[in-house]
Amino acid sequence: MATIHFVNLTKHHVNVVRNDGKIETIEPSGMVARVKADQTHQMNVNGFDVLQTEWGTVSGIPSPKDDTFLITSSLVAMALPDRKDIITPNTHPRSAVRDADGNIVAVTSFQAFWRTRGEA
């Protein structure tokens, strides 16, 4: 099987617990993927503004390569559901490893937001 590469497109190192229990750190690549966001004021509720966020274009994503997975934020991954090369650190409570203060120090898996068969 060919070697699979990971390119971390976040600003943070990603610690992942491998199946053998060892922790592997994937350092930031220096490139950062982002999603453009615009907000419009919708209403005020008891003195609090309520804004509507609309997600726009994604920047900082290289073209797909057969041997490479891109690690991004969940927002970037959800904005590109047709890209099956994009994964995110799985911060679900069953996957996140936390320190005594509750900070995530590692994850035990990645997650994907790929569009599945039958979805439009």
C-alpha positions as CSV (number, residue, x, y, z in Angstrom):
1,M,0.0,0.0,0.0
2,A,1.2,3.5,-0.8
3,T,2.2,5.9,1.9
4,I,-0.5,8.3,2.8
5,H,0.5,11.9,3.6
6,F,-1.3,14.4,5.9
7,V,-1.1,18.1,5.3
8,N,-2.3,20.1,8.3
9,L,-4.1,23.2,7.0
10,T,-4.9,24.5,10.5
11,K,-2.8,26.9,12.7
12,H,-2.4,24.2,15.4
13,H,-0.5,21.0,15.8
14,V,-2.8,18.0,15.9
15,N,-2.1,15.1,18.3
16,V,-3.7,11.8,17.2
17,V,-3.7,8.6,19.3
18,R,-2.8,5.8,16.9
19,N,-4.4,2.4,17.1
20,D,-1.2,1.1,18.9
21,G,-1.7,3.8,21.6
22,K,1.2,6.0,20.5
23,I,0.5,9.7,20.0
24,E,1.5,11.2,16.6
25,T,1.8,15.0,16.2
26,I,1.0,16.4,12.8
27,E,2.5,19.9,12.7
28,P,0.9,22.9,10.8
29,S,2.0,23.1,7.2
30,G,2.2,26.9,7.2
31,M,-0.8,27.0,4.9
32,V,-4.2,27.8,6.5
33,A,-7.6,26.9,5.0
34,R,-10.4,29.4,5.8
35,V,-14.0,29.9,5.0
36,K,-15.3,33.4,4.3
37,A,-18.2,34.4,6.5
38,D,-20.6,37.3,6.4
39,Q,-23.0,38.3,9.1
40,T,-26.2,40.3,9.0
41,H,-28.2,41.6,11.9
42,Q,-31.5,39.8,12.3
43,M,-33.0,41.1,15.6
44,N,-32.4,42.1,19.1
45,V,-33.6,40.0,22.0
46,N,-33.6,41.5,25.5
47,G,-30.6,43.7,24.6
48,F,-28.7,41.0,22.7
49,D,-28.0,41.1,19.0
50,V,-28.8,38.0,17.0
51,L,-26.7,37.8,13.8
52,Q,-27.2,35.4,10.8
53,T,-23.9,33.9,9.6
54,E,-23.6,32.9,5.9
55,W,-20.6,30.9,4.8
56,G,-19.0,31.7,1.6
57,T,-15.9,30.6,-0.4
58,V,-13.1,28.5,0.9
59,S,-9.5,29.7,0.5
60,G,-6.2,27.9,1.1
61,I,-7.1,24.5,-0.2
62,P,-4.7,22.8,-2.6
63,S,-5.9,20.5,-5.4
64,P,-6.5,16.9,-4.4
65,K,-3.7,14.3,-4.6
66,D,-4.3,10.6,-4.5
67,D,-1.9,10.0,-1.6
68,T,-2.8,13.0,0.6
69,F,-5.4,13.9,3.2
70,L,-5.9,17.5,4.1
71,I,-6.6,18.3,7.8
72,T,-8.8,21.3,8.2
73,S,-11.3,22.8,10.6
74,S,-14.8,21.4,10.7
75,L,-16.2,24.5,9.1
76,V,-13.9,24.2,6.1
77,A,-14.7,20.5,5.7
78,M,-18.4,21.1,5.9
79,A,-18.2,23.8,3.3
80,L,-16.5,21.3,0.8
81,P,-18.6,18.1,1.2
82,D,-17.6,16.8,-2.2
83,R,-13.9,16.7,-1.3
84,K,-13.1,13.2,0.0
85,D,-9.5,14.2,0.8
86,I,-10.5,16.5,3.6
87,I,-10.7,15.3,7.2
88,T,-10.8,17.1,10.6
89,P,-9.7,16.2,14.1
90,N,-12.6,14.4,15.7
91,T,-13.4,16.5,18.8
92,H,-16.6,14.5,19.6
93,P,-16.7,13.7,23.4
94,R,-15.9,10.0,22.7
95,S,-12.8,10.9,20.7
96,A,-11.3,13.9,22.4
97,V,-8.6,13.3,25.0
98,R,-8.7,16.1,27.6
99,D,-6.3,17.2,30.4
100,A,-7.3,17.9,34.0
101,D,-8.5,21.4,33.0
102,G,-10.7,20.1,30.2
103,N,-8.5,21.2,27.3
104,I,-8.2,18.9,24.3
105,V,-4.7,17.5,24.1
106,A,-5.3,14.8,21.5
107,V,-8.0,13.0,19.5
108,T,-8.4,9.3,18.9
109,S,-9.7,9.6,15.3
110,F,-10.4,11.9,12.4
111,Q,-13.9,12.7,11.1
112,A,-15.2,13.5,7.6
113,F,-18.2,15.5,6.4
114,W,-18.2,13.9,2.9
115,R,-21.4,13.9,1.0
116,T,-22.7,10.3,1.0
117,R,-24.4,8.5,-1.9
118,G,-27.9,9.6,-2.6
119,E,-27.5,13.2,-1.3
120,A,-27.9,16.1,-3.6
